[in-house]
Amino acid sequence: MDQNAPVTLFDTPLFIVTLIILVFLLFCSSMFSSIETAYSTLNPGKIESIVDNKEFGSKLIKKQYGFFNRILALILICNNIANIGLSAAISYLMSKHLSENYKDYSAIISTAVLTPIIVLLGEIVPKLIAKTRPVQVAKAFCYPVEFLYWIFFPIIWVLGKMSKNIYITNTEQDVKNLLDVAHNEGVLEANESIMAQNALDLDTTKVRKHYTKIKDLYYLPYNANIQEALAMFKETNYSRLPVEKDGQFLGIVLLKDIFFLEKGKIIKYLKTIPSISANTSLAIALETLRKHRSQMAFVKNNNSSTNVIGIITIEDIIEEVVGEIYDEYDDEEVEDIFEISLELFEASNYVIMKDLLKRMNLDLEITEKERNMELGEWFKFKQNIDYIHKNDRFEFEGVSFKAILSPTKKQNHYRFEIEISNTAPINLDKTEEHDASLSETKIFEQ
């Protein structure tokens, strides 16, 4: 062999070794990028799901996710080491194997070669894969992560002390925003999104906005006899009535306790119920009622007050989540706005649009002039028609309006069946100005 022949790129075993190191470091860079995205994409719900199913590595993933900041620090350290190693290895190859004419440009050439490789194979592709399959990526690399964690533990421990904050995955507002997005994307039905939002609001909504006031109550005097009580039960169709003495409420009487009796005083059958402050949240009120196994509670101005200002029931609280609940004993008079379900309403053609939108939690894009129109007037205005006929239908921003005959005997009086679809612009923000009378319902469970 000619001793003076130039050394080519493939003549030395060192090139093969360096190439293997390059491939390994590129794999490491890709792995750390995918792990970073996978752990960032995971959420407690997904993790609990794989733990419940006892999937491979699930407990380790849950443990690592519990100190996410440390894992993130580890990944960033290792990824930087891999990328620096790649840069050093490619620079070494260029300096050793480029001809003398190009050695001055080795840094530029190595950067030009390495940058697209790292960006494409070390960042973009692995992160896209991890974004769509976070659980699979976490399961594949959780043990290598654990191994590296203990190797770099001293560094990570110091970094962890420098940024010792509790990692909160989601705030309540984040959850509400996710529900809103899920509704807009069609993942959740309109009523499901509203109910979930309403349930989250139970801990901030006060009893004060949902109880029935004293002036609207039927109650018995403490010295009433059985026949007087039965007469009031028959008149009101209630199954529970409060008992009052000298302006103070003592408890309630149940219809089932005296139904078969003819003589006696109701005070003998008195049952006590809990008292709740008007400033208590609905969530705490519900828990109090459940704890006392009571369907209703007296409402007072505050915890130190002895003056009863009204009553709240489990039905009142549930209606805050699921909407109005009607039964066969509710007032048979036709209401201007009647809630059939969270996404289906009936309304009179005389109801004002702004009142309708407020009651239905809708945020339709209409002018101020339209907001002050009656529903029937607005229905004709939007379709440019002069008369409304039975079964006329109009859809606007995901809300369907259908004309139906009114059950009343008034001429030219139509009602509208209004259905909210998934695409309807729902106003999920509750304001303090919301009319409490819309959410106050009968206090007694039939």
Protein Blocks (a to p, Z undefined) as FASTA:
>chain_A
ZZkbccdfklpfklmmmmmmmmmmmmmmmmmmmmmmmmmmpcfklmmmmmmnopghklmm
mmmmmmmmlmmmmmmmmmmmmmmmmmmmmmmmmmmmpcfklmmmmmmmmmmmmmmmmmmm
mmmmmmmmmmmmmmlmmmmmmmmmmmmmmmmmmmmmmmmmmmcccddfbdfklmmmmmmm
mmmnomacfklmmmmmmmmmmmmpcfklmcccfklpccddfkbcfklmmmmmmmnopabd
cddeehiafbdcdfklmmmpcbdcfklmgccdddddfkbcfklmmmmmmmnopabdcddf
blmbcbdfbdcdfklmmmmmnopaddfkbcfbdcfbdcfblmbccddfkbcfklmmmmno
pacdcdfklmmpcfklmmmmmnopabdcehiacdeehiacdddddfbfbehiacdddddd
fklccdfbdcfklcfklmpccfbdZZ
